[in-house]
Amino acid sequence: MPGTGETEYEEIKGVMWIVRKNNEDLTSDERKKLNRLFEYSSELKSAYTFREELMAIFEMQLTKEEAKRRLLKWVDKVRRSALTCFDVFLTTLSNWLGEIVNYFANRLNSGFACARHWRGRLEQQGQNDQAALLWHLSNYNSISTPIP
């Protein structure tokens, strides 16, 4: 395992933001830095890989049945690993799997609920401003249903 001196720290400095990015969006330099980080933690590499695999499932055009099958296969793979960082998520996924795979029926998420939430918060703050609401929704990064 590599050392943890000043030089090594500089090699992975700022990697937190890189870890949060989709792998396909990484630059060559970011990918090198990420791979350097993975030399320090094979568990982190596994967690990152599992996350990428899960995100890929949600990017696929699948039927609800296909999605359910792929998600359950992913869950089994994660459970067989030594990682525990997904345990709470796996419980949530198991409890809500039927509702989660509904996403694949029409590719919509809870954007409508998000819109209602932000509309209420803005009204509480005395801002009945459609532009502010749209800003919050665009930064939510969801597929949202038009606001009635």
N, C-alpha and C positions, 0 to 999 in steps of 0.2 A: 504494500500500500504506500502511496506517495507520502512524503512528509507534509507537515502542516505549517511550514515557515512562511515568512513574508512573501517570498516569490510565489509559492503555491497559492496563497491567499489572493494575490494580484491576478493570478490566472483564472480564478473563479469569481472574482468580485463582480457584483451586479447580476449574478446568474439567477437570482430569484425571479426577475421579470422574464428571463428567457424560459425558465421552467414553465411559466404560465402560458406561453405562446404555443399555438399549434405547431407541430413539427414541420409541417409543410410551409409555414410562414417564416421559418428561421433563415437567417442569412448564413453564409458559409462560416463566418467568424463566430456567430452565435452557436452554431452547431458544434464547432470545435470546443468552445467554452463549456457547453453542455456535456459533451463527451468527456471532457477533463473532469467535470464534477462527478460523473458516473464512475470514474476510476476510484473515487473516494467512497462511494456508496452503491453497491450493487442493488440494495433494497430500493433506493430512490430510482434507479434505472428501471427496475421492475414496475414500480408504482407508476412512473411516467409512461411506460409501455402499455400498461393496463388502461391508463386514462386515454391514451391515443386510440387504443382498440375500441374502447367504449364510445368515444366521440365518432369514430368511423362508422359504427353501427347506426348512429343517429343521422349520419349524412347519407346513408344508403336509402334508395327507394325500395322499401320492403312492404310486404303486406303485414298486417298485425300478427299473423301466425308466424311468418318468417322472422319478424322482429323478436317475438317472444322466444322462439327457438334460439336465435343468436344471443339474446341477452342471457338466457339460462345457461348456454354454453360458456359465455364469458364469466358468469357468476361461478360456475363450477371450476373454471380455470383459476380464478382469483382465490377461491376457497382452498384449492389444492396447494396454493403457494404458501410461503411462510409469513406473508404480510398480514398485518392486522389493521392497517390504516384504513381499509375499506369496510371494516366490520359493520359500523353503524349504517353506512350507505347501503350495504348488501341487505341489511334488515329492512330498511326503507324500501328498497327496490322490490324485495320479496312481498312486503305488505301492500304495495301499490302497483304491482306489475300489470294487472289488468287495466288500470287507468293509464299507466305510462305507455303501454303499447297502443292505446287509442291515438296517440300522437301520430302514428304511422298511417292512420286511416285518412286523415286530411291535412297532415303536416302543420297543425296549429298547436300552440302551447297555451299557457295561461296568460297571454298578453292582455286579454280582456279584463281579467281579474287585476292585473298590474295597472291597467289604465284606470280602473275604478279606485284602486288604492291611492294612486298619485293624485287623481282628481280630488279625492277627499282630503288628502294632506295639504294640497295647495289651497283648497277652500278654507281649511282650518287656519292657515297662515294668512288668510285674507287675499290670496292671489287666485282670482278666477280667470286665469290667463291661459288661453289655449296654447300659446307659444311655449310657455313654461312647461305645460303638460307634455307637449310633443318633445321638448328637449329631454325631459326625464325618460320618456318612453324610448327615444332613440338611443339613450345611453344605457338602457336596460338590456339592449342587445337581444331582443326577442321578436318573434313574429307576432304582431299584435293585431287584434281585431279592431276595426274602426269604432270610435267612441260614439255611442248613440246620442 
